Amino acid sequence: MHVVIAKPLHTFARHALLLAGAAALPVLAGPALANPTIVFDLGNGKILQHQEAFKRWYPASLTKLMTAYVAFRAIAAGEVQLDSPIKVTKRSAGEPPSKMGFKPGSVMRLDNALKMMLVKSANDVAMAVGENIGGSQAAFAERMNTEARRLGMTGTHFVNPNGLFSPDQYTTARDLGLLVMAIRTEFPQYAPWFSIEGLAIGKKQIPNYNLLIGRYRGADGMKTGFVCPSGFNMIGSATRDGRTLVAVVLGEKSAVSRAETVARLLDHGFATPTPGWLTVAALPSYGDTTSVNNLNDEICRKKPAKEQSEAVPVGDKNAPKSPYRKKLDHVPTLVAVGLGGATGPKPKAMLDASGQEYADVPLPNWRPDLPPPPGAEPAVIGSATAAREPAKAVN
Protein backbone atom coordinates (compact mmCIF):
# COMPACT_ATOMS: atom_id res chain seq x y z
CA MET A 1 0.00 0.00 0.00
CA HIS A 2 1.47 3.31 -1.06
CA VAL A 3 0.84 7.00 -0.86
CA VAL A 4 1.38 8.29 -4.37
CA ILE A 5 2.11 11.71 -5.84
CA ALA A 6 1.61 12.26 -9.55
CA LYS A 7 4.40 14.38 -11.08
CA PRO A 8 5.31 15.25 -14.68
CA LEU A 9 6.95 12.25 -16.35
CA HIS A 10 9.04 11.80 -19.49
CA THR A 11 7.65 9.78 -22.39
CA PHE A 12 9.40 6.59 -21.33
CA ALA A 13 8.11 6.88 -17.77
CA ARG A 14 4.60 7.53 -19.03
CA HIS A 15 4.76 4.37 -21.10
CA ALA A 16 5.97 2.43 -18.08
CA LEU A 17 3.13 3.82 -16.00
CA LEU A 18 0.52 2.62 -18.46
CA LEU A 19 2.09 -0.84 -18.43
CA ALA A 20 2.63 -1.17 -14.71
CA GLY A 21 -0.28 0.87 -13.40
CA ALA A 22 -0.15 3.26 -10.49
CA ALA A 23 2.75 1.39 -8.89
CA ALA A 24 5.08 3.18 -11.31
CA LEU A 25 4.37 6.54 -9.73
CA PRO A 26 6.86 8.00 -7.21
CA VAL A 27 6.25 6.98 -3.61
CA LEU A 28 6.27 9.32 -0.63
CA ALA A 29 8.50 8.47 2.30
CA GLY A 30 6.96 7.72 5.67
CA PRO A 31 4.43 5.21 7.04
CA ALA A 32 1.62 4.09 4.74
CA LEU A 33 -1.93 5.00 5.68
CA ALA A 34 -4.91 2.69 5.32
CA ASN A 35 -7.72 4.95 4.18
CA PRO A 36 -8.31 5.73 0.49
CA THR A 37 -7.71 9.30 -0.70
CA ILE A 38 -7.46 11.24 -3.92
CA VAL A 39 -6.71 14.92 -4.57
CA PHE A 40 -7.21 16.53 -7.96
CA ASP A 41 -7.64 19.80 -9.80
CA LEU A 42 -11.31 20.29 -10.68
CA GLY A 43 -10.48 22.42 -13.71
CA ASN A 44 -8.60 19.75 -15.62
CA GLY A 45 -9.06 16.57 -13.58
CA LYS A 46 -5.31 16.18 -13.05
CA ILE A 47 -4.29 14.24 -9.96
CA LEU A 48 -1.97 15.66 -7.31
CA GLN A 49 -2.09 12.70 -4.93
CA HIS A 50 -3.84 9.36 -4.52
CA GLN A 51 -3.79 6.33 -2.28
CA GLU A 52 -5.84 3.12 -2.50
CA ALA A 53 -8.04 5.02 -4.96
CA PHE A 54 -9.72 1.86 -6.28
CA LYS A 55 -10.38 0.25 -2.90
CA ARG A 56 -14.09 -0.41 -2.41
CA TRP A 57 -15.61 1.49 0.49
CA TYR A 58 -19.07 2.04 1.95
CA PRO A 59 -20.03 5.59 0.86
CA ALA A 60 -22.48 6.43 3.68
CA SER A 61 -24.00 9.85 2.97
CA LEU A 62 -21.58 10.59 0.14
CA THR A 63 -24.27 8.58 -1.67
CA LYS A 64 -26.41 11.72 -1.58
CA LEU A 65 -24.12 13.33 -4.16
CA MET A 66 -25.32 10.77 -6.70
CA THR A 67 -28.91 11.33 -5.53
CA ALA A 68 -28.44 15.04 -6.21
CA TYR A 69 -26.82 14.33 -9.58
CA VAL A 70 -29.74 12.16 -10.70
CA ALA A 71 -32.12 14.91 -9.55
CA PHE A 72 -30.16 17.54 -11.48
CA ARG A 73 -30.33 15.34 -14.58
CA ALA A 74 -34.08 14.90 -14.09
CA ILE A 75 -34.51 18.68 -13.89
CA ALA A 76 -32.48 19.15 -17.07
CA ALA A 77 -34.60 16.51 -18.83
CA GLY A 78 -37.84 18.25 -17.88
CA GLU A 79 -39.08 15.46 -15.60
CA VAL A 80 -39.29 17.84 -12.64
CA GLN A 81 -38.71 21.47 -11.78
CA LEU A 82 -37.11 23.16 -8.78
CA ASP A 83 -40.58 23.96 -7.43
CA SER A 84 -41.97 20.46 -8.06
CA PRO A 85 -43.55 18.79 -5.02
CA ILE A 86 -41.61 16.15 -3.12
CA LYS A 87 -44.04 14.23 -0.95
CA VAL A 88 -42.90 12.47 2.21
CA THR A 89 -44.00 8.87 1.90
CA LYS A 90 -44.61 6.48 4.78
CA ARG A 91 -41.42 4.68 3.91
CA SER A 92 -39.26 7.79 3.73
CA ALA A 93 -40.68 9.12 7.00
CA GLY A 94 -39.55 5.91 8.71
CA GLU A 95 -35.88 6.25 7.78
CA PRO A 96 -33.51 6.59 10.79
CA PRO A 97 -31.55 9.77 11.63
CA SER A 98 -30.06 11.99 10.53
CA LYS A 99 -33.50 13.23 9.41
CA MET A 100 -35.85 16.20 9.28
CA GLY A 101 -38.73 14.27 10.86
CA PHE A 102 -41.50 15.43 8.54
CA LYS A 103 -44.75 13.47 8.77
CA PRO A 104 -45.99 11.27 5.91
CA GLY A 105 -47.92 13.35 3.43
CA SER A 106 -45.84 16.48 4.02
CA VAL A 107 -44.83 18.24 0.81
CA MET A 108 -41.80 20.40 0.07
CA ARG A 109 -40.22 21.95 -3.01
CA LEU A 110 -37.56 19.88 -4.74
CA ASP A 111 -34.92 22.59 -4.30
CA ASN A 112 -35.59 22.80 -0.56
CA ALA A 113 -35.49 19.00 -0.33
CA LEU A 114 -32.08 18.88 -1.99
CA LYS A 115 -30.68 21.60 0.28
CA MET A 116 -31.88 19.72 3.39
CA MET A 117 -30.42 16.52 1.99
CA LEU A 118 -27.02 18.07 1.28
CA VAL A 119 -26.61 20.24 4.40
CA LYS A 120 -28.51 18.33 7.10
CA SER A 121 -27.82 15.02 5.34
CA ALA A 122 -31.44 14.10 5.98
CA ASN A 123 -32.08 10.42 5.23
CA ASP A 124 -35.85 10.78 5.15
CA VAL A 125 -35.67 13.61 2.62
CA ALA A 126 -33.15 11.73 0.45
CA MET A 127 -35.47 8.72 0.34
CA ALA A 128 -38.42 10.98 -0.51
CA VAL A 129 -36.45 12.54 -3.37
CA GLY A 130 -35.57 9.08 -4.67
CA GLU A 131 -39.09 7.72 -4.43
CA ASN A 132 -40.67 10.79 -6.02
CA ILE A 133 -38.24 11.08 -8.93
CA GLY A 134 -37.69 7.36 -9.47
CA GLY A 135 -41.15 6.08 -8.55
CA SER A 136 -39.61 3.67 -6.00
CA GLN A 137 -36.36 3.13 -4.17
CA ALA A 138 -35.40 0.26 -6.49
CA ALA A 139 -36.16 2.24 -9.64
CA PHE A 140 -34.19 5.24 -8.41
CA ALA A 141 -31.24 3.03 -7.43
CA GLU A 142 -31.21 1.67 -10.98
CA ARG A 143 -31.02 5.23 -12.28
CA MET A 144 -28.12 5.87 -9.90
CA ASN A 145 -26.31 2.81 -11.21
CA THR A 146 -27.01 3.78 -14.81
CA GLU A 147 -25.43 7.18 -14.22
CA ALA A 148 -22.49 5.57 -12.42
CA ARG A 149 -21.83 3.30 -15.41
CA ARG A 150 -22.13 6.22 -17.84
CA LEU A 151 -19.59 8.23 -15.83
CA GLY A 152 -17.13 5.32 -15.72
CA MET A 153 -17.56 4.64 -11.98
CA THR A 154 -16.45 1.02 -12.38
CA GLY A 155 -16.12 0.23 -8.67
CA THR A 156 -19.49 1.58 -7.54
CA HIS A 157 -22.94 0.08 -6.85
CA PHE A 158 -25.99 1.69 -5.23
CA VAL A 159 -29.12 0.25 -3.62
CA ASN A 160 -30.56 3.31 -1.85
CA PRO A 161 -30.50 7.10 -2.21
CA ASN A 162 -29.41 8.07 1.31
CA GLY A 163 -26.38 5.92 2.11
CA LEU A 164 -27.77 3.87 4.98
CA PHE A 165 -25.64 0.78 5.28
CA SER A 166 -26.00 -2.10 2.87
CA PRO A 167 -23.21 -4.53 2.02
CA ASP A 168 -24.29 -4.13 -1.60
CA GLN A 169 -23.69 -0.36 -1.67
CA TYR A 170 -20.07 0.62 -2.22
CA THR A 171 -17.83 3.00 -4.14
CA THR A 172 -14.19 4.10 -4.45
CA ALA A 173 -12.29 7.34 -3.96
CA ARG A 174 -11.53 7.51 -7.68
CA ASP A 175 -15.19 6.97 -8.61
CA LEU A 176 -16.28 9.72 -6.24
CA GLY A 177 -13.80 11.99 -7.98
CA LEU A 178 -15.54 11.31 -11.29
CA LEU A 179 -18.92 12.07 -9.72
CA VAL A 180 -17.72 15.36 -8.24
CA MET A 181 -16.33 16.43 -11.60
CA ALA A 182 -19.65 15.63 -13.30
CA ILE A 183 -21.68 17.58 -10.75
CA ARG A 184 -19.46 20.64 -10.71
CA THR A 185 -18.86 20.86 -14.47
CA GLU A 186 -22.32 19.89 -15.77
CA PHE A 187 -24.33 21.79 -13.17
CA PRO A 188 -22.31 24.80 -11.97
CA GLN A 189 -25.56 26.64 -11.16
CA TYR A 190 -26.00 24.40 -8.10
CA ALA A 191 -22.47 24.87 -6.76
CA PRO A 192 -23.61 27.34 -4.04
CA TRP A 193 -25.78 24.63 -2.48
CA PHE A 194 -22.70 22.65 -1.48
CA SER A 195 -21.19 25.56 0.46
CA ILE A 196 -24.25 26.56 2.51
CA GLU A 197 -23.12 27.37 6.07
CA GLY A 198 -26.44 26.45 7.62
CA LEU A 199 -30.18 26.13 7.21
CA ALA A 200 -32.99 27.95 8.98
CA ILE A 201 -36.29 26.13 9.33
CA GLY A 202 -38.59 28.26 11.41
CA LYS A 203 -36.58 29.28 14.47
CA LYS A 204 -34.31 26.25 14.24
CA GLN A 205 -30.78 26.60 12.86
CA ILE A 206 -29.01 23.62 11.29
CA PRO A 207 -25.23 23.92 10.72
CA ASN A 208 -23.44 22.17 7.87
CA TYR A 209 -21.65 18.94 8.90
CA ASN A 210 -18.78 20.00 6.63
CA LEU A 211 -16.52 21.65 9.21
CA LEU A 212 -14.35 23.27 6.52
CA ILE A 213 -17.18 25.54 5.38
CA GLY A 214 -16.54 28.94 6.95
CA ARG A 215 -13.31 27.76 8.61
CA TYR A 216 -10.95 26.77 5.78
CA ARG A 217 -9.96 29.55 3.39
CA GLY A 218 -11.72 29.11 0.08
CA ALA A 219 -13.80 26.08 1.14
CA ASP A 220 -16.81 25.69 -1.16
CA GLY A 221 -18.13 22.11 -0.78
CA MET A 222 -19.01 19.27 -0.90
CA LYS A 223 -20.30 16.44 1.43
CA THR A 224 -19.68 14.30 4.49
CA GLY A 225 -20.80 10.79 5.39
CA PHE A 226 -20.75 8.36 8.27
CA VAL A 227 -21.96 4.89 9.15
CA CYS A 228 -20.12 2.55 11.47
CA PRO A 229 -18.80 0.21 8.73
CA SER A 230 -17.45 3.10 6.64
CA GLY A 231 -15.97 5.34 9.28
CA PHE A 232 -15.99 9.08 8.66
CA ASN A 233 -15.93 9.98 4.97
CA MET A 234 -15.56 13.42 3.43
CA ILE A 235 -15.21 15.19 0.11
CA GLY A 236 -13.92 18.73 0.49
CA SER A 237 -13.31 21.34 -2.18
CA ALA A 238 -11.75 24.77 -2.04
CA THR A 239 -10.97 27.55 -4.50
CA ARG A 240 -8.00 29.89 -4.25
CA ASP A 241 -6.78 32.30 -6.92
CA GLY A 242 -9.14 30.78 -9.46
CA ARG A 243 -7.95 27.23 -8.84
CA THR A 244 -10.35 24.65 -7.37
CA LEU A 245 -9.01 21.49 -5.73
CA VAL A 246 -10.99 18.51 -4.47
CA ALA A 247 -9.91 16.01 -1.80
CA VAL A 248 -11.71 12.72 -1.17
CA VAL A 249 -11.00 10.98 2.14
CA LEU A 250 -12.62 7.71 3.24
CA GLY A 251 -12.51 5.86 6.56
CA GLU A 252 -11.28 8.49 8.99
CA LYS A 253 -11.72 7.91 12.72
CA SER A 254 -13.73 11.02 13.63
CA ALA A 255 -15.57 13.98 12.16
CA VAL A 256 -12.73 16.29 13.21
CA SER A 257 -9.89 14.09 11.94
CA ARG A 258 -11.48 13.80 8.51
CA ALA A 259 -11.77 17.61 8.30
CA GLU A 260 -8.14 17.94 9.35
CA THR A 261 -7.03 15.34 6.80
CA VAL A 262 -8.95 16.97 3.96
CA ALA A 263 -7.53 20.37 4.91
CA ARG A 264 -4.00 18.99 5.01
CA LEU A 265 -4.39 17.39 1.59
CA LEU A 266 -5.82 20.59 0.13
CA ASP A 267 -2.95 22.59 1.66
CA HIS A 268 -0.45 20.27 0.02
CA GLY A 269 -2.31 20.55 -3.26
CA PHE A 270 -2.33 24.33 -3.27
CA ALA A 271 1.40 24.23 -2.52
CA THR A 272 1.90 22.09 -5.63
CA PRO A 273 1.42 24.50 -8.53
CA THR A 274 1.90 21.94 -11.29
CA PRO A 275 -0.02 18.67 -11.01
CA GLY A 276 0.94 15.56 -12.92
CA TRP A 277 -0.40 14.73 -16.37
CA LEU A 278 -2.55 11.80 -15.16
CA THR A 279 -6.27 12.52 -14.76
CA VAL A 280 -8.95 10.96 -12.56
CA ALA A 281 -10.58 9.37 -15.60
CA ALA A 282 -7.30 7.96 -16.94
CA LEU A 283 -5.90 6.63 -13.65
CA PRO A 284 -5.10 2.92 -14.17
CA SER A 285 -6.75 0.52 -11.73
CA TYR A 286 -4.48 -0.90 -9.04
CA GLY A 287 -4.51 -2.69 -5.70
CA ASP A 288 -7.42 -4.58 -4.14
CA THR A 289 -10.53 -3.70 -6.14
CA THR A 290 -12.98 -6.32 -4.87
CA SER A 291 -13.07 -6.53 -1.07
CA VAL A 292 -14.75 -3.87 1.09
CA ASN A 293 -13.36 -2.70 4.43
CA ASN A 294 -15.72 -2.84 7.40
CA LEU A 295 -14.71 -0.53 10.27
CA ASN A 296 -17.70 -1.26 12.48
CA ASP A 297 -15.72 -2.74 15.37
CA GLU A 298 -13.05 -0.06 15.30
CA ILE A 299 -15.38 2.91 14.92
CA CYS A 300 -18.45 1.96 16.95
CA ARG A 301 -17.85 -0.98 19.28
CA LYS A 302 -14.68 0.47 20.73
CA LYS A 303 -15.84 4.07 21.13
CA PRO A 304 -18.48 5.80 23.27
CA ALA A 305 -21.71 6.87 21.60
CA LYS A 306 -20.78 10.57 21.62
CA GLU A 307 -17.84 9.79 19.32
CA GLN A 308 -20.07 7.97 16.83
CA SER A 309 -21.65 11.09 15.40
CA GLU A 310 -20.95 13.82 12.91
CA ALA A 311 -22.64 16.41 15.09
CA VAL A 312 -19.39 17.71 16.60
CA PRO A 313 -19.93 20.13 19.48
CA VAL A 314 -17.93 23.24 18.65
CA GLY A 315 -16.55 25.55 21.28
CA ASP A 316 -16.03 22.69 23.77
CA LYS A 317 -13.15 23.82 26.00
CA ASN A 318 -12.39 20.25 27.09
CA ALA A 319 -12.17 18.86 23.56
CA PRO A 320 -8.85 18.37 21.74
CA LYS A 321 -7.69 21.55 20.05
CA SER A 322 -8.49 21.87 16.37
CA PRO A 323 -9.36 24.81 14.12
CA TYR A 324 -12.37 22.78 13.01
CA ARG A 325 -13.85 22.58 16.51
CA LYS A 326 -13.91 26.35 16.85
CA LYS A 327 -17.06 28.36 16.43
CA LEU A 328 -17.31 30.37 13.25
CA ASP A 329 -15.71 33.80 13.58
CA HIS A 330 -18.74 35.37 11.91
CA VAL A 331 -22.49 35.08 11.97
CA PRO A 332 -23.27 32.14 9.66
CA THR A 333 -25.26 32.79 6.53
CA LEU A 334 -28.42 30.71 6.77
CA VAL A 335 -30.66 29.58 3.93
CA ALA A 336 -34.36 29.31 4.76
CA VAL A 337 -36.03 25.98 3.94
CA GLY A 338 -39.27 24.31 4.91
CA LEU A 339 -42.48 22.73 3.72
CA GLY A 340 -44.90 24.14 1.19
CA GLY A 341 -44.49 26.38 -1.83
CA ALA A 342 -44.39 23.45 -4.26
CA THR A 343 -46.38 24.87 -7.15
CA GLY A 344 -44.55 23.11 -9.98
CA PRO A 345 -45.53 19.95 -11.85
CA LYS A 346 -45.54 16.65 -9.99
CA PRO A 347 -42.65 14.28 -10.75
CA LYS A 348 -43.65 12.16 -13.72
CA ALA A 349 -42.56 8.96 -11.98
CA MET A 350 -45.23 9.52 -9.30
CA LEU A 351 -48.06 9.64 -11.85
CA ASP A 352 -49.79 6.65 -13.43
CA ALA A 353 -50.80 6.36 -17.07
CA SER A 354 -53.94 8.41 -16.45
CA GLY A 355 -51.97 11.20 -14.80
CA GLN A 356 -53.20 10.35 -11.29
CA GLU A 357 -50.81 10.24 -8.36
CA TYR A 358 -49.88 6.82 -7.07
CA ALA A 359 -51.39 6.00 -3.69
CA ASP A 360 -48.88 5.71 -0.86
CA VAL A 361 -50.44 2.67 0.80
CA PRO A 362 -48.30 0.45 3.03
CA LEU A 363 -48.42 -3.30 2.54
CA PRO A 364 -50.61 -5.03 5.17
CA ASN A 365 -48.92 -7.01 7.92
CA TRP A 366 -49.77 -10.65 8.55
CA ARG A 367 -52.26 -11.20 11.40
CA PRO A 368 -50.24 -11.48 14.64
CA ASP A 369 -52.40 -14.36 15.94
CA LEU A 370 -51.44 -16.59 12.99
CA PRO A 371 -48.00 -17.85 11.91
CA PRO A 372 -46.71 -15.94 8.88
CA PRO A 373 -46.67 -17.84 5.60
CA PRO A 374 -43.32 -18.38 3.84
CA GLY A 375 -42.03 -15.13 2.36
CA ALA A 376 -44.10 -12.90 4.63
CA GLU A 377 -41.16 -12.02 6.89
CA PRO A 378 -40.06 -8.35 6.86
CA ALA A 379 -37.68 -7.63 4.01
CA VAL A 380 -34.20 -6.24 4.66
CA ILE A 381 -32.93 -3.60 2.25
CA GLY A 382 -29.71 -4.70 0.58
CA SER A 383 -29.14 -8.21 1.91
CA ALA A 384 -29.59 -10.26 5.04
CA THR A 385 -26.20 -9.24 6.39
CA ALA A 386 -27.35 -5.63 6.60
CA ALA A 387 -29.49 -6.50 9.60
CA ARG A 388 -26.45 -7.53 11.61
CA GLU A 389 -24.97 -4.02 11.61
CA PRO A 390 -26.06 -1.65 14.38
CA ALA A 391 -28.39 1.12 13.28
CA LYS A 392 -26.20 4.21 13.40
CA ALA A 393 -26.97 7.66 12.11
CA VAL A 394 -25.67 8.38 8.63
CA ASN A 395 -24.59 11.94 7.93
LUMSEFI-175877 format. One record per residue (C-alpha): z negated, y negated, x negated; residue in one letter. Coordinates in steps of 0.1 Angstrom, whole numbers, plus 2048, in hexadecimal, padded with zeros to 3 digits. Example, Ala and Ser with C-alpha at 12.3 -4.5 7.8 and 13.67 -1.06 7.14 Angstrom:
<pts>
7B282D785a
7B980B777s
</pts>
This chain:
<pts>
800800800m
80B7DF7F1h
8097BA7F8v
82C7AD7F2v
83A78B7EBi
85F7857F0a
86F7707D4k
8937677CBp
8A37857BBl
8C378A7A6h
8E079E7B4t
8D57BE7A2f
8B27BB7AFa
8BE7B57D2r
8D37D47D0h
8B57E87C4a
8A07DA7E1l
8B97E67FBl
8B88087EBl
89380C7E6a
8867F7803g
8697DF802a
8597F27E4a
8717E07CDa
8617BF7D4l
8487B07BBp
8247BA7C2v
8067A37C1l
7E97AB7ABa
7C77B37BAg
7BA7CC7D4p
7D17D77F0a
7C77CE813l
7CB7E5831a
7D67CF84Dn
7FB7C7853p
8077A384Dt
82779084Bi
82E76B843v
85075B848f
86273A84Cd
86B735871l
889720869g
89C73B856n
88875A85Bg
88375E835k
86477282Bi
849763814l
831781815q
82D7A2826h
8177C1826q
8197E183Ae
8327CE850a
83F7ED861f
81D7FE868k
81880488Dr
7FB7F189Cw
7ED7EC8BFy
7F77C88C8p
7DB7C08E1a
7E279D8F0s
7FF7968D8l
8117AA8F3t
81078B908k
82A77B8F1l
8437948FDm
83778F921t
83E76A91Ca
86077190Cy
86B786929v
85F76B941a
87375192Ef
89276792Fr
88D76B955a
88B745959i
8AB740945a
8BC75B95Aa
8B374997Ag
89C765987e
87E74E989v
876729983q
858718973l
84A710996d
8517339A4s
8327449B4p
81F75F9A0i
80A7729B8k
7EA7839ADv
7ED7A79B8t
7D07BF9BEk
7D97D199Er
7DB7B2989s
7BA7A5997a
7A97C598Cg
7B27C1967e
7947BE94Fp
78C79E93Bp
79778892Ds
7A277C94Fk
7A375E966m
793771983g
7AB76699Ff
7A87799C0k
7C578F9CCp
7DE77B9DFg
7D875B9CAs
7F874A9C0v
7FF7349A2m
81E724992r
82F739978l
82B71E95Dd
80671C964n
803742963a
814743941l
7FD728933k
7DE73B93Fm
7EC75B930m
7F374B90El
7D473690Av
7B974991Dk
7CB76A916s
7C477393Aa
7CC798941n
7CC794967d
7E6778965v
7FC78B94Ca
7FD7A9963m
805792980a
82278396Cv
82F7A5964g
82C7B3987e
83C794997n
85979197Ei
85F7B6979g
8557C399Bg
83C7DB98Cs
82A7E196Cq
8417FD962a
8607EA96Aa
8547CC956f
84A7E2938a
86E7EF938e
87B7CC936r
8637C5919m
8707E4907n
8947DA90Et
88E7B88FEe
87C7C88E1a
89A7DF8DAr
8B27C28DDr
89E7AE8C4l
89D7CB8ABg
8787D28B0m
87C7F68A4t
8577FE8A1g
84B7F08C3t
8457FF8E5h
8347EF904f
8247FE923v
8127DF932n
8167B9931p
7F37AF926n
7EB7C5908g
7CE7D9916l
7CB7F8900f
7E3815904s
7EC82D8E8p
8108298F3d
8118048EDq
8167FA8C9y
8297E28B2t
82D7D788Et
8287B787Ba
84D7B5873r
8567BA898d
83E79F8A3l
85078888Ag
87178F89Bl
8617878BDl
8527668B1v
87475C8A3m
8857648C4a
86B7508D9i
86B7328C3r
89172F8BDt
89E7398DFe
8847268F3f
8787088DFp
8706F6900q
85170C904y
8447078E1a
8286EF8ECp
81970A902w
80F71D8E3f
7FB7008D4s
7E76F68F2i
7C36EE8E7e
7B46F8908g
7B86FB92El
7A66E994Aa
7A36FB96Bi
78E6E5982g
76F6DB96Ek
7726F9957k
77F6F6934q
78F714922i
7957118FCp
7B17228EAn
7A77438D9y
7BE7388BCn
7A47278A5l
7BF717890l
7CA7018ACi
7BB6DF8A5g
7AA6EA885r
7C66F486Dy
7DE6D8864r
7FF6DD875g
7F56FB88Aa
80C6FF8A8d
8087238B5g
80973F8BEm
7F275C8CBk
7D37718C5t
7CA7948D0g
7AD7AC8D0f
7A57CF8DCv
78D7E78C9c
7A97FE8BCp
7BE7E18AFs
7A37CB8A0g
7A97A58A0f
7CE79C89Fn
7DE77A89Cm
7FF768898i
7FB74588Bg
81672B885s
814708876a
82D6EC86Et
82B6D5850r
8456BD844d
85F6CC85Bg
8586F084Fr
84A709868t
83972985Al
82D74786Ev
812760863a
80C781875v
7EB79286Ev
7E07B387El
7BE7C587Dg
7A67AB871e
7817B1875k
778792889s
78677489Ca
77C75D87Fv
789773863s
7AB776873r
7AD750876a
7A274D851e
7BC767846t
7D875685Av
7CF73484Ba
7CE742828r
7F075282Cl
7FF73283Al
7EF71E81Ed
800735804h
821733817g
82170D817f
81970E7F2a
8387237EDt
85570B7F2p
8717257EDt
86E745800p
8817647F7g
8A476D804w
89878A81Al
89478383Ft
87E792859v
89C7A286Aa
8A97B0849a
8897BE83Bl
88E7E3833p
8757FB844s
85A80982Dy
83981B82Dg
82982E84Ad
83D825869t
83183F882t
80B841883s
7F5827893v
7D481B886n
7B681C89Dn
799805893l
78380D8B1n
76681B89Dd
767801882e
76B7E389Ai
7567EC8B8c
73F80A8B3r
7317FB893k
72D7D789Ek
7177C68B9p
7287BB8D9a
7287968D0k
73F79E8B2e
7587B08C9q
7667918D9s
77F7768D2e
76975C8E2a
75A74F8C2v
73D7378C7p
7467188B3v
72B7018A6g
71271D8A0d
6FC712883k
6F173587Cn
71474387Aa
727748859p
73772884Dk
75C725855s
77370885Ep
77E71C87Cy
75B71E88Ar
7576F888Bk
75C6E48ABk
77C6D08ADl
7786AE89Dd
78969E8BBh
7886A18E1v
79F6BF8E9p
7BF6B88FDt
7BC6CD91Cl
7D96D8933v
7D06DB958a
7D96FC968v
7CF70D989g
7DB71D9A9l
7F470F9C1g
8126F89BDg
82B7169BCa
8487079D0t
8647199BDg
8767389C7p
8647599C7k
86C7719ABp
8897869B4k
8787A69AAa
85D7A19C4m
8777A09E1l
8867BE9F2d
8AB7C09FCa
8A47ACA1Bs
894790A08g
871798A14q
85479A9FCe
8477BC9F3y
8257C4A02a
8097C79E9d
7F87E59F8v
7E27FB9E3p
7E78219E4l
7CC8329FAp
7B18469E9n
7AA86B9F2w
78E870A0Br
76E8739F6p
761890A0Cd
77E8A6A02l
7898B29E0p
7A789F9D3p
7C88B29D3p
7DA8B89B1p
7E88979A4g
7D28819B9a
7BB87899Ce
7BB854991p
7D884C979a
7D183E956v
7E9824949i
7FA82F929g
7ED852923s
7CE867928a
7C085C906t
7BE838911a
7A0841927a
78C84B908r
78C8288FAe
770810905p
77B7F591Ca
77A7D6906k
7877B390Ea
7AA7AC901v
7B17898F6n
</pts>
